[in-house]
C-alpha cells in the first residue's frame, strides 16, 4: 500500500556517528521523500518512519545482514506506548515521545505515494448522485486454462538505466497482439529490472493486481528487492497497461458513472481486439519475457489478480517455474462472479475486528449492527447531511434501491486501508442507532481521492479481462435482461444465510458479475483449477482481507504439493509490499530455508486497525471531562474531535486526500508533507462544537492551541502539551480545563 500513513508500524529517530541518516528506500523523511540506499536525510534527529521492515517484533526481525543493509550503523531510539482505542493516538502524540505498537502514526506520516499498492484496482468505481458510491470490492479477475505451446516470438531485450536512476534498468518487450497470428501487429510492454547484488541466483518476476493495474509504477526499490540478494527483481506493465494501455472514452471520462450503458459503449469503443486482452494472453507474454531474459526458469510472484495469472502460468508452463509467491490469493474455483468466499468471510472478519474487547465502548455486536443498517436501507437510503473534503455540509445518502453496493463497498475499502477498517465499527453502530453522519464521512473518505492515470489503472482492461475470464451464470449470447435475471436466480440459490449480514440485494449489486452484465463477452476463457507444480510455494493471506479471504489461500495451497501459508491476522490486502515479516519469508523461500509460517502472527488488529468510536452526536450525550458541567462536556467534545481527526487522517491519507472532513462539518489539513502541522478549520465531530487552529510537531510530540466554538457562551480554547504538560489545558465558557493525557 505504498508509503501512506496506514503502512507505518513504527516511528523513531535514526542517528549515525557521522551526523547523517542513511537507509535503502524503506524510510520516508519529513519531506515525504522515498530515498534509496546511501542518500542522506536532512539531518540527525529528523522524524522518520521505518516503513514495513523494522525492528518491531510484530513485523518480524530481519536477519542480521538485512538489518545492516537497512540502517547501516544507525541506531533507533523509540519510547513505546500502548495505544488504547478510546484514548487515541492523538493524546500520545500530543503528550510525549515516539510511539510504537500503534495501529497508525497519525500526524507523522507522508501522504500516499504515487506508487500504488498491488491489487488496489480490484474495484469497480461507481458514482453516487450525492456522495459518491464507494469503489466496489470486486474479487480478482479470472484466468483461463488452455494447452498453450511455448511461443517463439520473443526476442532478447536490451536494458538501459531508467531515467533518473542507476539502480533500476528499463526495457521494452514487443509481444504479438495475437499470439496465434503475429501478423496482426505487436504490443510494447514496459519492463523494469533491479539487478541482483552478489552472486546471481535467479530472477523473481512480480505481477501486479487488477486486472488493469500497471506493474512498473510499483517500487522496484521496495521491501522485497532489498531482501533477496542474488536475485534480479523484474516488474512489467502487462498488456493493456502502461505503454499499451487499453482505453475507452466512456469509462476514462472524469465523471464516468460505470452504468451499463457506459460499460457497453466502452466495449464497442475497444472493438473486437478486446478478445486479445485476457489472462491467457498475459501468460504467453510472461513466457516471452522469460525467453527474452535468457533464463530457463523464473520465480513468479503476484498480488491479488497477479496470483491468478501466476497460477495460470505455472499450470501452463510448469517446467519454467522455480518458485511461486502468491500474496492475497485468488482461488479460481470460486470465480463465478458471485464472490461466495467474500460473503462467507464477512461475519468472521467483523468478529475478529472486535475480538478481545477491541470494540469496548463502541459495539457489542458489529455483525448485528450491519444487519440492522442493511434492513433499514432495504427500501430507502439513509439520508442526512454529510461533509465534503472542503468542509461544506451537503445532503447525503447511502444505500437504498439502486445503491445497494454502498454498505458492503465501505467495508471492503478497509481491505486496502487499515484506517478505513478501524472507523467502520463505530460508523456502522452509529448508523444503526440513527446517526448516519459518521457513515457519510466514511463514504467521503473512501471516494474523494484522485483516481490514478489510465496508464496505471485501465478500466477498459479490467472489463475485457475480468468478464472474458469469469464464469458468470450466463453466456456471451445472452442479452442483458436474461443476464440480470440469471444473476438474481444464482444469488437466490445461494440463500440469505450465505451473504449475511448483508442481503442478496447488497451482494448482487457489489458482485463482480454485476459489473459484467453489460460487457458483451462472458466465460470465453474460464480456468479449471489444477495442481500446481512441485516447486517451493509460499502463500500470504491477510486475516482482514475480504477481497481474497484466507480460505482462498488455503484452498489453493491444497493444490500444491509443497506450499506454506502465512497469515497476518491484522492485515487486509497485499502483505509483501507492506510487512517486513512477509518480505523476510520470501527471502527465506528463495534461499531454500525453512519458512516461518507464524512470522506475521503478531501483526494483529490491535497494532494495525484498532477500532475507534464515532463522535457523539450531541454534547449532552457526553460526560464532563476536565471540568464539571457543560464546560467539561464541551471540552470532552473538543478533545474527541481532535482524536477523531487524527484517526481519520489515516483513512484520508490512504485515499490521497488533501482535506479530511469532519463528521459534522469543517475539515483538517496536513502541511509539511509528513505532518509537521495539522490544521483544523471549523472541524466538528459533535454537533454544536467546532475546533480551529494548528497543532505543530515539535521534536517528538504535537503542541499547539485550538480555539473551541461551543454552544452559546461555551467558547474558549484548548492547549496541547503547553510547556511540556502531559495534558489538554485551557478555558471553556470561563471555566479552567485540565484533561490529563492517557
N, C-alpha and C positions, 0 to 999 in steps of 0.2 A: 504494500500500500504506500509506496513512496516514502517520503520522509516527512509525513504530516504528524500532527500532534499525537494522534492516537497510536502511533507506532513507537513512541519513545517510552521505554520502560525503565530508564534510569537517567538521573541528572547528576552532574558533578562537575568538578574542575579538573583539568589536566595541567600539570606543572612539570616542566623539564629543567634540567640543570642549565641549559643554555638560554633559558628565558623565552623559548618559543614552544608552541604546541604543534604536534605533528600527528597525522593519522593517515588512514588509507582509503578514505571515502565513506566511512560509516559514522562520521561526526558532522553535525551541522553547526556552524558558528552562529553568533547572534546576528549576523548579516544574511543568514539564510543560504550561505554557500554550501555546496556539496563538493568537498575537496578531495583530491587524490593524494596518494602517499607522498610524504616528503614536503608537501606545501605547508606553510605556516599559517596559523590563525593570527588574529590581530595582536594578541599579547597574553602573557601569562595571567591567568585569573579570569579571562573572559568566560561567560557562561557557555557551556557546550552541552550537547546531547550525545550520549553514547547510543547510537541507533542500532537496535537489534542485537548485534554481537557485543556483549558487555560482560562484566563480571557479576551481574545479578544472578543469584542462584536459580531463579525461576527460568532464566533463559538458557541455562546450561553453561558450563565452564569450558571455554575453548581450550585447546591444547596449549602447552607452554609456547610452542612455536607460533601458534595462532595469536596468542595474546601478545607476544613480542612483535609480531607483524602489525597488530592493530595499533598499539600505543607506544612501541619502542621502549624508551627508558622513562616514559611518563608514569606518574602515579596519580591515582584518582582518590580524591578526598570527598567523602559524602557522609552526611549525617542522616541516618534513616529514621523515618517516622512511619507509623501505621496510618493508613487512610481510612477514615470512618465515613460511610456513605451519608451520614446525617450531619457530620461536621463539615466535610468537604475539603477539597484540596486548597480552595481559596484561603481558608483560615491558615493552613500550614504555610502557604506561600506568603500570606500577609504577615505571618509571625516570624518564623526563623528557619534558616538553614535550607540545605538541599533536601530533596525528597526522593526516596526510592520506595519500591514496593507499592506504588500507587497506580491506579488504572489509567490516569492521564497526568501529564505535567502541564496543566493549563498555565498559559502566560509566558512560558519559556520555549514554546515550540515554533518551528518555522511553518509558514503556510505551505500547503501541499505542493510538492514538486510537480513540475510539468511531466516528469517521467512517471507515468501512471502504473498502478499495480496490474499484474497479470490477472486476467479473469474478470475485470470490472465490467466488461461490456456484456455480461450475461444479463442484460436488462433490455426492456422494451420501453423507451420513454414515451409517455402519453401526457398530453397537456389537459389539465382540468380547466373548466371555464373561469374559475376564480383563482383559487390556489391550485397550482399545477398538481396533477397526479404524480405520485412517486413513480420512479422508474421501476418497472416490474421485474421481479426476480426470476426471470426465465432460467430454466435449467440449461446446462451447456448443450450445444448443438450435437447433432447425431452423426455417427460415422457409417460408412458402408463397407460391406465385405465383398470383395471381388478377387478372383485369382488374377494377379497382375504380373505380367512379365517385366523383368528389370528393363529400364529404359536405356537406350544407347545414345540419347540426345545430349546428355550432359557433357560439358567441356570443362577444362580446368578454369579456375577463376583467379584473377590477379588482384591481390590485396594491396592497398596503399593506406598510409595513415589517414584516419578520418580527420576532417577539418578541426583544428584546434587541439589535437591530442596526439601524442606519440604512443599511447598505451593501447589504443584500440585501432584496428585496421578495418577498412571498408572495401566492399567489392559489390559488383552487380552480377547476379547469376541469371542468365537468359534461359527460360524454360518454354516449352511449347504451350500455346493456348489449349490445344487439344493433343494430348499425348498420343492418341491413336492416329492423328493426322497432322504432323508438324507443319505441313504446308499452309495451314490456316493462320500462321503467324506466331509470334513469341510474346512473352510477358517478362518484363525485367523485375527481378526480386532483389531488394537491397539486403545485404548480408553484413554483419559486423562480427569481428573476432578479436578476442583478447588472448594474446599469445601466452602460453604456459611459462611459468617460471621453473627453472630447474630442468631435470631430465624429462623429455617428453614421454607421457604415458598414454595419452589418448585425447579424444575430442568429446566434449559434452555439448550437445545441441539442446537448447531450451526453447520451448514453444509457448507462445502467449495464449491468452484466453479468447473468449468471444462466443461464436465466430465473429470476426470483423475487427479484431484488435491487432494493430501492428506490433511486431516484436522488438524492433530496434529502438523505439523510444524508451524501452526498459533499460535499466542501467547495467552495462557490461562491467562497470566498476563496482557493482553491488556486493552483497554479502557472499553469495556462493563463489564467484570467481576468486575472491580473496582467500577462500578456504581450501582450494583444490590445487595445490602446487603440482605441476607436471601435466595439467590438463588444459588444453585450449578450451575456451568458452565461446560458443557461437550462438548468435541470435539472428533471426531473419524476419523480414516482413513477408508473411505468407501471401499467396496470390489474392488479389483484391484489396490489399492494404498498401500503404507506403507509395512507392513509385508506380504500382499497378492498381491503385485504388479504384474500386468499383463505385461508381457514383450514380445517383439519380436525383434530379431536382426535387421530386415530390417529397422525399424524406430528408434531403440535405438542407432544405429551407429552414431558417432560424425558428420559425413558429409552426413547424410541422406538427400535426396532431396525431399522426400514425393511425388515422382512420382506415377503414377497409378500402375506401376509395383511393386514398393516397398510397396504400401498400400495393394495390392492383396497378395503379399508374406507375409506380416505381418499377414493377416487374416488366411492364411494357416498355419503359424507357431503357432499361438494361437490355432488353431484347433476348433473342434466342441464345446469345453467348452466356447467359446465366447458367446454362447447363454445364459449363466448364469451371464452375466455382464451388465444387463440392469437396468434402473431405477426401474423397478418393483422389482428386487431382492434387491436393496438397501432399498426400502421401507420396505420389510419384515425384513431386517437386523435391521432397526431402531426400528421396533416393538419388535424384540428380545431384543434389548438394553433396551427399556423401561421396559420390563418384568424383565430383569436381574437387573435393578436398583431398582426394587421393588416399583415403583410409579404408581398410577393409571392413571396419565396424565402427559404430558410434555409440556412445552412451546417450540415450534420448530421454529428455525430461519435458514435462509440461505442467501447466497450472490450469485447472478448470477445463475449458474446452480443449486446451492443449493436451490434457491427459487422454482425451478421446482420440485425437489424431495419433498420439504416441502408441496407444493400444492398437489402432488400425495398422500403423506402420509395422509394429512388432509382429502382428499376426500375418502380415503380408510378406515381410522380409525378415523372418526370424534369424537368419544367419548373419544379418547386417547389424545386429544389436548386441552390444556388450553389457549394458546395464540399463535399467529403467528407473526413472524417478517420477512418480506420479503424485502431484500435490493438488488437493481439493478434487477428488476423483469422481469422474462421471462413470456411471455404470450403464453401459449400452443396453442392458437387459430391461431397464426401466424407462427407456426413452420413447415412450408412446406419445409424448407431448402433454400428458396429464400430470406429470410430476408427482407420482404417488409417493416416492421416497421423501420428498419435501414435506408433504402434508402429514405423513406419518411421524416426522421428526418434530413437529411444532410443539406438542404438549411437553415432550421431554426437554426440549431446549428452553422453554419458558420456565419449567420447574427447576432446571439446573441453574438458570439465571438467578433465581430467588432462593436457592438452597442455602443452608447454614445461616438462616436469618438475614440473608443479604437484603431482603426487601422489608425488613422490620420497619414499621412506621410508614410503609408505602402501600403494601397489599399483603394479604394472606393467601390470595388465590389468583395469580396472574392469568391462568387459563380461564377461570371463571369470568374475570374482567373482560377478556377478549370476547368470550361468548355473549356477554351482556351487551357489548357495543355492537357486535355483529347483529344481534337481534334488533337492536334499536335502529340500525341503518338498513334493515331489510327492505323497507318500503319508502324510506325518505332519508336524505342525508342529514348528518349533524350540521347545523347551521349556527353561525355566530360571527364574531369579529376576530380576525387574525392580524398579524403584524408582518409587514414586508421587511426586507433587509435594510431598507432606508428608514424604518421606524414608523411608517404610516399604518394606521389601523384601516383595514378593508374588510368587506364582507367575505366570509369564507365558508366553505362546506367540505365535508369529507364523506365518502360512501354514498349509499343510496343507489337506485337504479341508474345504470349507465356508468357507475363509478365503483363497482363492487371490488375492483382490484386495489383500491386505496389502502384498506386496512392490512391485508397481507403484504402489500408492497412496502409499507412503512416498516413492518417487522423485518422483512428481508433486506432492507437497506442496512440493517445492523450487521449483516454478514461482512460488509465492507468497511464499516465504521463502528468501532467499539463505543465511540461517544454516542452515536445514534441508538445503539442497543441499550446503553446504560440509561437513557432517558425514556425508553419505551414503557417499562412497567409503571412509572409514575404518570406518564401521559395517558395511558390507556385506562388506568384506575381512575384518574380524574374524569375522563370522559364517561366512564361507567357510572360515576356519581353525578353526572350532569354538567360538568365543566369541561367543555371541548377545547378551550383556549390552548392548553399545553399540547394537545394533539395537532392543532392548527400550526403551532410554532414548529413542531417536529416536521410537519409536511413542508413548511417554508425552508427549513434547514436542508431537507432532502432534495429540494427542487430548484434552488436558486443559483446554483453554481453554473459557470460557463461550460458548455459541452466541449469535448476535445475536438480538434480539427478532424475533418472527414478522413484525412490521410492516416490518422491514428486510430479512428474508430468508424468503420464503414457500416452504415445501416443497411445499405443495399446488399453487402456481402453477408450480413447477419441473416437476412431472409433467404438469400439464394442458397446458403449452405444449410441453415437450420431446417428450413422447410423441405428441401430436397432429401435430406438425410434422415428425417424423422419418420416415425411410423404412426401417424395420427389415424383416427377411426374413419378415414375416407381415402379416396383415391384421387389422382390428378383429374380424372374425368368428371368427378362430382361437382355440381355447381355450388355456389356459396350457400344457398338455402339448405341443401342436403348436408353440407359440412356442418353448419350450425346445429342442425337437428341431431346429427350423429355425435357431435361433441356433447350435447346435452344428455343424450342417451348413455354415452360412455360414463359420464360422471354420475348419473343416476344409478348406473350399475355398480359403481364403487360404493355408494351408500354414504349417508351423512356422517357416520362414525369415522370413515376413512379420512375425512378432511377436517374434523372437529379440532379445535373450537371454531374454525371458520365454517362457512356454509358452502354448499355446492355452487351457489352463485359467485361467492368470493373466489373459490378455487378455479372455476371455469374461466372467469374474467382474467385471472392472473396467470393462467397456464400458458406454456409455450405454444400449445396447439391453437389457442385463441388467436395468437399473433399470426398464425399461418393460414387462417381461413381464407383470406383474400389473395394469398400468393398462389399462382397457378400450379406450381409443381409440388408434388407430395410423394413421399416414400419412393423416390427414384433410386436411392442408394442406402437402404436400411442395413445396419450392421447386425450380424448374427454373432453374439458373444462366443468366443472360443478360447481355448487355453493359450496363455501367454508363453513365450519361450522360457526355457530353463536358464535364465540369467539372473544375477543378483538384482533384486527389485525392492524398492522402498516406496511405500505409500504414506502420505500425510493426510490427516483429517483434523479440522477444527471442530471441537465439541459444540460450538455455537454457530455452525455453518448450516444454513437451510438450503442453499443452492445445491451443494454437493454434500449431503449428510455423511456422517461416519459410517452408517450402514452401507453406503455405496462403496466406500473404500474397502470394507471388509468383504463385500461380495466379489469385487474384482480381485482382491488378494487370494480368494479361494480358487481362482482360475490360474494361479501362478504356483509352480512347484517350489519357488524359492523367494517368497515375499515376506517382508516385515511391515507392520502397520504401526505408525506413530500417531498419537492423538494429543492435541493441546486442548485441554478442557475449556479454557477461557479464551479461545481464539475463534474467529469466523473463517473467512475465505482467504486462501493464499498464505501459507506458513513460511515457505522457503525464502520469500523476499523480505520477510519481516522479523523472523525469530532466529536468533543465533543458535538456539538448541536444535532447530531443524537443519540449518545450513551445516552445522558441525557433523550431523549424521550423514548428510550427503557426502561429505569428505570421507567419512569412515566407510561408506559403501564403496566409493571409487577406489579406496586404498586397500580394500579387502579385509577390513577389520570388522569385528562384531558390532552389529547395530545395537545401540542402547535405546530400546523402544520406549522406555519411560523417561527419556531425557527432557521431554516437554510437558511432563505431567504436572509440574509446578507452575505452569502458565495457566492460572486459574481465573475465574470470573472476578474474584476479589482483587486481582492485580490489574486486569485489563479493562473491565467494564462493570465495575461495581455499580448497581442501580442507584440513582439519585432521585429523590422525590420531586414531584411537581410543586411549584409555589402555591401557597394557599390562595384561594380566590378573593377572600376579603380579609381585612385587618382583624375583624372580630373573631376570625377562626384561629388566630394565633395567640399563644400565651405571651405575657410580657417577658422581655429579655433585656437585662442591663439596667432596668428601672421599673418601677411599678406602674400599673395602669396603662392607659393608651399610649403615652410616650414610649413605654417599653415594647408595646405591640408594634408600633411603627418602626422602632429600632430593629425588632426581630424581622419585620418585612424587608427593611433595607438590607440587613445583613444577608438574608436569604436570597435577595436579588443579586447581590454580589456573587454568592456561591453559585447560583443558577447560571449567571453569565459566564463564569469561568468554566463550569462543566459543559455548557453549551458551546463554548469555544472549540472544544474538541470536535464535536459534530460539524460545526461550521467550517472548521479548517479542512476536514475531510472532503467537504463539498466545494472547497475553493472559494468560500465566501469572503468578501471584504467587510461586510457588516453582519453582526449576529443580532437577530431580532429579539426583543423582549417578549415574554408571553403576552403581556397586555400593553404593548406599545414601547416606542423608543428602540434604541439599538446600541450596540457596543462595537468598537473597532479596536484593532491592534495596530500599533505603529512600531517602527523599528524592526520589522520583519519577524523577529523571534518573540516579540512581545516585551520590548523594553518599556512600553507604555500601553496600558489598556484604558481606553476612553469610553465612558458611559455618557449617553445623551438621552435624558428622559427615559431611561431604561426601567421598565416596570415588570415585576413578577406578580405582585399583588395589587389588585385594583385600588387606586387612590394613593399609591406610594410610588414616587419616581426618584431615581438617583441620577446624578450627573457629576462629571468630574473625571479625574485621571488617577490611576494607580501606576506608580513607576517602579521598575525593577532596580533596586539599589543593592549592589553586591549580591547577597543571597536571599533577598526577600522583597516583597512588594511593600510600598508605603505610599500614602497619599491621602488627600481629603476628598470626600464625596459629599455634595450637598444633597439633602433629603427634602423632597417636596411631599409633605403628607397632607392628610385631610384637614381642612380648616387651619387652625393655628399650629398644627403639629408639624412644623417645618424645622429644619436645623441642619446638622452635618454630622458625619462620622469620619474619624481619622483612623487609618490602619497603621499600626506599628509606629505611632508617633514617638519620637525619641527612643526608639527601640522597645517600646512597651509591647508585651505579648497580649494585645487587647485591641478591640474596637473602642475608641473613646470619642466623646463628642457631646452634643446637646440637641435634644429634640423637644420642641414646644417649651423651651426654657428649663428643661429638666436634664441634669447631667446623666450621661450614658456611659457605662463601662461593661463591656462584654468580653470576658477572658477568651482567648483563643483555645481551641482544642476541646 
